[in-house]
């Protein structure tokens, strides 16, 4: 009987390295794909196209935002994003947000009595036609 719940090594030397490092070393991805760690389920690695994958844009994304890539789907205020040549692109923003000039983020819109502001730029409000005002006031 062996104490401390440790089995004796009867076959000589065992495998070298941790199970995760052995899995990554043995994982072969097709050209253009990168082996990125999988943080859900049983772990392991997935082959990811970091040039175009919106969840691993530009590299692998780790827990708590660590890693070399960016999760485009986590862009604040964005509703539709994609990854193009390792860079996040915002296609549309949620209500109350506008797309930035460079198209890589969304900016919260603030309202004032003079107009709508986004990034310090005043946007002229459209005037309402007399027909629309009449309908809203229920004047026939």
Helices and strands as residue ranges (DSSP letters): G 3-5, H 19-26, E 34-37, E 45-48, G 63-65, G 72-74, E 78-84, E 87-93, E 97-99, E 106-108, E 110-111, E 116-118, E 121-123, H 130-136
